[in-house]
Every structure is written in structure tokens, then in C-alpha cells.
Amino acid sequence: MTAPTVEARDRASSRADDALAALAGVAAGTVTVGAGSLVALLTGASSDPLVAVGATFVDATPGWLKDLAIATFGTADKLALGVGEALVLAALAASAGFLARRRWAWGAVLVVALGGVAALAATTRPDAGVLAAAPALVGTAGGLWTLRTLLSRLPATRSGDADPTSTTPTPDRRAFLQLTALLTAAGVAGVVVGRVVAVTSRGVDTVRAALRLPAPVRPAPVPSAAVDVGVEGVDPWATPVDEFYRIDTALVVPQVDPAQWRLRVHGLVAHEVEIDWAELLASDLVEAWVTLACVSNPVGGDLVGNQRWLGLPVRDVLARAVPTADADMVLSRSVDGFTASTPLEALTDERDALLAIAMDGAPLPPEHGFPVRMVVPGLYGYVSATKWVTDLEVTRFDRTEAYWTTRGWSERGPVKTQSRIEVPRTRADVRAGDVVVAGTAWAQHRGVERVQVRVDDGAWQDADLAADGGIDTWRQWRWTWRDAPAGRHELAVRAWDPDGPQTGVPAGAVPDGAAGYDTVVVEVT
């Protein structure tokens, strides 16, 4: 076999050097985010470089892309974003190492530019403090030092030195790889420690655990056992808190100390009102069963849940403020800057629109809005269910737009009448004969009056409804398919509200919620 030429060995050496330089860049990027995460323990979670950049990306996300992400990843959308962000960072960091090997200034400029983007993102967050840029700046300095240190220790692999094609590391290469691994591990440890400490040191958990809820002046009625159709596989009528869907824009759950919480009501009102936590607890709180739904829920999806909420009717607070005659909207604002546009009439009519402090008899979990969130029957969450709410601005739709309205979603967001089949699941194998079909339907603040099932292209047939748990809650149903014949069949379901049956015309989630019949295909044997 002919020995490699000097030129061939030099080309191989150059590729090996490029790979090692890229590894140095990845190590530098890891140190950057690790150092930033540790500093963010002092400056606030939202100033963490990864969090700040990710949150800024979420804010810039158009409606169609947000809908695609939720349809693809569901409640794991934030995890998917984190993984994607890590992969992009790794690619950019590797590029910085590659460039810096050729000319230090090129790689350094890329590192500084990335740090500048993170610093800008942190300082423009709604809750940014005076030191919000510190994590990005300290992390950038650490990244530059790491990159410089590793590049200065790149092992020599030119012709005449060690063979770059050898699989056995030379002493120089081994030392370089060991130092690279050590610094990368240190960066990863910084991220892990920063996130773990941020979660485990949350003072609000202690406050929440010690909180004793006041008794409601109007308790929610105890639901009859008949609200459950008794079919295994149908979701429970009362959604367990730990299974309740979570869709919001917060990459890091805000930690709001109730002692510091205030709600300001202002705008087109006769009297500006401000209430604090103690006043809220001392108010006439009520309980209500309310089903919430996400506008991104696909037909047949699970981004919907039913629970018992405790809170102060929003209409009581607005009555103190006295909205002006021309007002038609309330813009609610979260501590993290999220806003929702809620029709004023939905907050002042007889429905149980609440400033909620508890669900299922316990204080709200932090991820569901502790200490206070909004719950409004009949509206999708994106226009009503503001978590960590701190501000209500009474205004007009023609003057102000909310977070998702500016991204292509409709401004009012009434929940569409929907139904789904939960038993049997699609592609299920069922035995010929009598087959039980069951599921849930909802038409919040209108009520489900009827549910029908269709087999293939046959006639719609009425299902049996479970007991009605209230106009603002979902309703279970069941239907027995008599003498189901062998073969592949399609089952479809539709619900009726007082205005008639739900539409069967398919529609995507954007701009005002998905529509169409939920269907499942089963194999009868």
C-alpha cells in the first residue's frame, strides 16, 4: 500500500485541527451558558441567557408556528424548544471555534455577538432588573477565556508530527481532550446547578404550603356520581391537578411572593383600584366548577380540563372601578408581560369569571399561576386565563391588542362546541357484537344538550348523556353500538348546544380554534 503523501497528511491534519477547534468552541459555549446560569441565581431566572433568548424567541413566534409546535409536541413544547436551542447553540459555538482557529478575531466576534444577543434579550424582558445583562456578560467572558485557553493547547498534527489518522491519541491530543471534557462538564454542571437551585430554593413553595385558604361564601356544589358515565378509559370528570394541561409562554415559572402581590385596575374607569393579597383573602370568595380549553387544542385533543376553582368574581373588582360606557375590553397582564384581551361583558355578566387563588381545594400550583390567575368560563385561555395576573386595564378592542392577537389570533376567542371519542381509541381492535363508545363534550357557558354518534356514512344516533355538572363544565356521554359487524369502520361524534350541532367543517386552530368532527377508525373482529 502506498504511503500517504505529505499533502494528503496535511489535509488530514487540517481536518483534525478543525474538529478539535470545533470541540473547543462547544466547550466554550457550554461554559458560557453554565456561568450565565449560576450568575442568574443572583439576578433572576429570566436573566439566564438560555431563558432570556428562548423567551424572546417565543414572543416573536407567529401564531401558525406556535400552533404547529403545540400540535407536534403538546405540553412538551417547552422541552422541545430547549433541545432545539441547545442544538443551535452547539452549532454556533462549534462555528466560533472553527473560525477562531483561522483567525482569533473572527471567532471572538461571534462569541461576543451571541453574548450581546443574550444580554439584549435579558434586558428587554418585562421583569428585567438593573443587572439583567450580568449573566450574559459574565458568561461571554468565561466563554472567551475557555476558547482562548483550549485553542492555545491544540495538539500539533502537521506532517512530521503525530499521524492525524491514528485512532490512538497522542499525549498532546489526550491532554487537550481531557481539558475540553473537563471544561464542558463544568459548563453543564453550572447549568444543572443553576436550574436545580432555582427550583429547590423557591420561597413561594414554603408560603404556599403554609397558606390556609378562607372558606368560600358560596361553595361549589358537590357533583353527583352520575357525572361519570362509568366507562373505563374515559377521562375523569374532575381533572387531577397534576394532569391538568399547561400551555403558556413562560419558560421559567414566575415565583411571585403573595406578600408582594398587587392587582391594579385602571384605564377607562371612574376609580382606579388596587388590592393586595390580604384584601383578596378577606373578600367574599366563591367556588365554581369550570372547564378550561386551549385554543391550540386540535379536534379530539387533550388540551382541556375541568376543575373546582376558588376566587373572587372579577365583576366585584370592576364594580368598584366603574368602567366607562365606551369600554368593551379588559387587558389582563401577567407578571412576565403576557397579556390577554377579554370582552368586558364576559367579566361583568353572571358567569363565574374569577380571580382564582385555588384549584381542587388547594392553593394554585406555581405552574398554574400562584398566587392569582384568571378563570373565565366560555372563552379560550389565550384571551382570558392569564396566570400570575397583576394588572387589569379597562380599555377598548380598537385601541389595544393583546399578546396573541398581534400574532394572528382572533381578539375575542369564544370556545367552540366540541366533542371527542375516548373509548375506543383509534386503530383499536374490538370484538364484533355490542361495542361501548364513550367520551366527553363541552360547550362552556352554553351547555351540552345532546351528543350523537355516527358509524361510517350512516345516520346520526343519540348517545346517553351523563348528569350535567353545570353549564360551564364538560359532559360525558356513552353510546352502545349494537351488533357491530366485522371489518374496518369509522366512528364520528358531534355535540349539540342550545344553538344546534357543532360544525363538521374542518378548521385549524388559527385564528379562533379548531373545528370538525372527532373520528376514530376501529377494526371489528
N, C-alpha and C positions, 0 to 999 in steps of 0.2 A: 504494500500500500504506500502510495506517495505521501510524504510528509507535507503538512500544510505549509504554504508559502508564508513569508513574513507579512505580506499584505493581508492574507486571509486571517492570520493570527491577530493582526492589529484591528481588523474589522470585528473579530470576535471579542477582542479586548474592549473595544469601544462599546459594543452592545452590553457587555458585562458591567462596564462602568456606568452606563445609562441605567441599568436595572438597579444597581446599588444606590445610585443617586436618587432614583425614584423612591426606593425604600427609605432613604434618609428624609425625603420630603414627607412621606406618610408619617414617619415618626415625629417630624416637626409639627405636622398638622394635629396629631394626637396630643402632643404636649400643649399646643395652643388651646385646644378646647378643654383639656384637663385642667390647666392652670386657670382658665376662664371660669370653669365650673366651681372651683374652690373659692376664687375671689367673689363669685356671685353669692356665696353664703353670707357675705358681709353687706353686699349691695342690693340684694333682692333677686329672687328666682327669675324674674322677667329680664334681667340684665345678663343672664347666662348667654354666651354667644350663640349656641345652638338653639336655645329657646327663642331668643330675640329674632334671629334670622328666620326660623321656622314660623313664628307668629306673623312676621311681616309677609312671608310668602302666603300664609293662609288669608291674610287681609286682602292680598292682591289677587286671590283666586277668583276667576269668573264663575258664575253660577253653574254653567254646564260642567266645568271641571270638578267642582265640589260635588255635584250630583253623581258624576262618574266615579269619584273616589269612594263615596258612601255606598254606591251600588256595588262596587267591586270589593271593598274591604269592610263595609258595615261599621260597627263600633270600633274596629281595629284601624280606622283611618289614621289616627294619630301615630300609631306604631309604624304603619306603612310610610308615613311622612318622615318619621325619624330614621328609618332604614334608608330611604331614598336620600335624605340629607347627608347621612354618613357616607354613602357611596359617592355622592357628588364631591363632598369634601375630600375624600380619599383620592379621587381622580385629580382634583385641582392641586392637592398637596404633592402628589407624585409629579405633576407637571412642574411645580415650583422647584422640586429637587432636580428634575431633568434640565430645566433652564439654568439653574444656579451652577450646575457643573460646567456649563459652557461659559457663562458669564454671571458672576455673583449678583450683579445689579439686577439682571432680568428676574431671577428667582426671588430676590428680596422685594422687588417691586410688587410681584404677585402676592407674596405673603402679606405685605403692608396693605395692599388693596383689599384683600379678603378681611383683614383686621378692621380696616376702615369701614367696610360694609357692615360688619357685625356691630361696630361702635355706633354707626348711624342708626342701625335698626334698634339698638337698645335705647338710645336717647330719644327716639321718636315714639316709644311705647307710651300708652296713656298714663301708666303709673310710674314713668321713669323718674328716678331721683337724680340728684346732682352728680352722683358718682356712677351713673348708669354705664358710662363708657369704660370704666376702670377694668372690668373683666376682659373686654376685648383688647384693650391696650396692654395689660399685663400678659395676656395670652400671646399676643403678637410678639412681644419682646422675648418671651420664652421660646416661641417657635423659631424666631430668627437665630437665637443662640443655639438651639438644637441643630438647626440646619447647618449653620457655620461649623459647629463642632464636628458633626458627622462628616461633612464634605472634606474637612481637613484631615480626616483619618481614612479616606478612601484608599483601599489597598492598591498597590501598583500591579497592573496586569498587562503592561506593554510587552512587546516581543523581547525576548531575552529574560523576562522575569517569569513568574509562575504561569503555568498554562491555564488560560481562562476557560478552556473546555473541560478541565478536570472537575470531577464531582467531589473531590476531596478538598476541603477548604484549607488554604494556606494559613499560617499563623496570623498574617495581617488581615486576611479576609475574615477569619474566625473572630478576631478581636472586634472588627467592625460590626459584624453581625450580632455579636453579643451585646455591644454597646447600643446598637439600634434597637434590639429587642428590649433591653433594659429601659431605655427612654420611652419606647412605645408602651410598655407595661405601666410605667409611671404615669403617662398621659391617660391611659384607660382607667387606672386607679383613681386619678383625680376626678374623672367624670363620674365613676361609680360612687366614690365617697361623697362628692358634691350632691348627687341625686339622693343617696341614702340619707345623708344627714338632713337634707332639706325636707325629706318626708318624715323622718322619725322625730325631728325636733319641732314639729308643728304644735305651737301653743294652742291652736284652736281645738285640737283633739281633746286636750285636757279640759278646756272650757266647755266643750260640747258634752263631754262625759259627765260633768258636774251639773249641767243645766237641768232644772226641773220645770217642765212645761206647765203653764197655767191650764186650768180646766176650761174647756170651751163653754160659752154661754149657750151655744146650740150644738150639741154633739151630732155627729153623723149617724144616721140610722144604721142599726146592725143589719147587714144584708141577710136575707133569707138563704137557707141552704139551697133553695131551688134556683139560685142564680147560676149554679153549676149544673151542667147537663149530665154530669156523671159518666163521661166518656173518656177513657184513658187516652192520653195524647193531646187533649185539648188544653191549651194554656189556662192556668188558674185565673179565675175572675179577678182576684186581687193579686197584682203582680208583685212578687217578692222584691224588696228594695234592692237587694244585690243583683237582681236580674233586670231591673228597670233600665231601659235604654239610655245611653248618654251620647248626645250629639251636641257639641258646642265648638267654639273657636279657640278655647283656652288650651294651650299645650301644657301649661303648668297650672294646676288647680289653685286659684286665688285663696290666700289664707287671710280671712277677714276677722279681726277681733270684734266680737259683738259690742264690747265696751266702747270701741271707737266708731261703731257703725252709725251713720246718719242717713236719713232719707229726706231729700229736698224736693218739694213740689213747687213749681214756678211756671212762668210763661204767661199764657193767656188766662190769668186768674185774677180774681179780685184781691186775694190774700195769699201771699207766699207762705208756705207751711214747711216746717222742719220737725221731724220726730226722731227720737233716738231709741235705742234698744229697750231701755227701761219703760219708756212710754208705750212702746209697741206691746210689750209683755203685759202691761196693765190695761190694755184696751179690751174691748169686747170681741174676743176671738171666736171663730166658728169653725166647724169641721165640715168637709164635703168630700164625697167620692167624685173624682174627676178623671176621665181618661184623656191622656195627652198623646199627641201624634206628631211625628216629624214630617215636614213637607217632603223630605227626600225618601220617605218610605215607599218602596215600589209596591205595585199591586201584589197582595199576598205576603208582604214583608212583615218584619217583626219590630220595626221602629215605632212601636205604640205600646202603651202600658196604662194600667188602671191602678189608682191608689187613693188612700184616705189622706187628705191634706188638712192641716190646721193653720189658720191665718186670719188676718184682718181684711175684711172686704175693702177692696180698693175704692169703692164708691164712698165709703165713710171718710177716707182721707180727702178725696176730691170734693166732697160736700163741704169740708172745712175751707178748701181753697176757693171754691165757687168759680168754675170755668166760665169764661165769657161766652156769649151767644154764638160767636163766629168760630169757636174752637171745634174741631172734629177729630183730633188725633192726640194721643199721648205717646211721646217718645221716651221710652224707658232706657236707662243707661246702666250698664254694669260697671263694677269697679275696674274691669280690664278694658273698658272702652267700647264694648259691644253695645249696639243699640237695636231696638225693635219698635216698629210703628204699630200701635194698637188703636183701632177705632174707639173713639171716646164712648160711643153708645154701649160698646161691649164691656166697658168698665163701670158704667153707671146704671145699667138696667138691673133686672132681678137676678141675673145669674151669679154664681159663686166665683167671681173673679177675686182672687186673694193675693195678699202679700203673705206668702206662706212661710212658716218657720219650722214646720214638721211634716213628716210623712210616715204613715203607719205607726203613729203614736210616739215617735222618737224625733229628736232634732234632725233637721236635714243633714245628710252626709255632705262633707265639703264638695264632693264632685257633683252634687245635685243642688248646690247654691247656698250652703250655710254661710251666713245666718238667715238670709232672707232672699226669696226668689218670687217671681210672679207665676201664677197659675190662672189661666183664663179658659173656661170651657168653650168649645166650638171654634177655636182658632188654632192654626198650626203654631208650633213652638217658635218659629222664626219671627213671628210678629207679636208674640205675647209672653213667652215663657222665659223672660230674662232672669238669669241666675246672678247672684251676688249683686242685686239691684241696689243702687244708691241714689238714683235721680229720676224724677218724673217731670218731663217738660210738657205742659199742655200747649198744643200748637195746632197746625193745620197740615193736611197732606200736601197742599200746594205750596208749602213753604219749607218743609223739611223732609229729608229722606233718611231712612234707616240703613243699617249695615247691609242687609241682603237686598234691599230694594235697589241700591246703587249697583248691584251686581246682576240685575236682570230678573229678579223675582217680583211677583205682584205685591202691591202695597198693603192689602188687607188680609189675605190668607184664611178665608173660612175653610174649615175641614170638610172634605168631600165625603159623602156617604160611601162606605167601603165594607167589604166582607172578604173572608178568606176561608179556605178549606184547610183544616189542620189534621183531620183524620178522614181517609187515609192520606199518606204523603204521596207525592208524585213518584211514579215508577214503582209503586208498591205492588206486591203480588197479593191478591186477595182470593179467597175461595168463592166459587160460584154459590149462589143462594142469596140469603138476606145479608146485605152489607150495610153497616152503620157508617154514615157520612156526617161529620160534625165540624164545627169551627166557631168563629166569632165574627160579629158585625158591629159597626159603630157609625153613629151619626150624631156626634156630640151637640147638645143643646137643641136637638130636634127629636131625637129618639128613633130607635129601630122598631118598626111596626110589623115587619114581615120579612122573611127570608125564603128564597126559593132556590131549588137545585135543578139543574138540567143534565141529562145524560146524552152525550153526543149531540145530535140535532133534534132531540125530542122536545116535548113540551116542558115548560117550567112547572115544577111541583112544589107545593108549600112544605116547608120544614117546620118542626116543632120548636118553639122559642122557649128558652129558659125564662125564669122570672126576671122582671125588669128591675134592675138595681138603681134606676134613676135616669133622667133624661140626659145627663151629662156623662154617662158611663157606657161602656160597650155591652154587648149582649150575646150570650152564647146560644147556639142552635144545634139541632140534630135532625137527621132525616134517614129513614130506613129505605134502602134500595132493595125492593122486593125481587127475588128470583133473578139476581144479576146473572146475565148469560156469560159464558166463557168468551174470551177474546180481549182485545185492547179497546178501552173506552176512555172518553174524555168527560170529566165532571166539571161543571161550572156552577158558580154561585153568584147570586145577586141579593142585595138588601133593599128594603123599601123604607123610606122615611115618610113623614106626612105629605110630602110633595110628590111622591111616586117612587119608581125604582131608580137605583143608581144607574148611571150611564154605562153602556157597554162599549162606547167608543174609546179605543186605547189612546192614552196620552202619557207623555213622560212627566217627570216630577217638575221640571222647569216649565212655566214660571209659577204655577199655583197648585202643584200636587198631582200625583199620578192618578190615572183613571182607567177603567176597564174591568172586565170580569176576571176573578182569580180562577184558574183552571188547574186540574191535575189529571195526569194520564195514568191509568191503572191497568194492570194485567190480571184479568179474572181467569182462574184456572179451575 
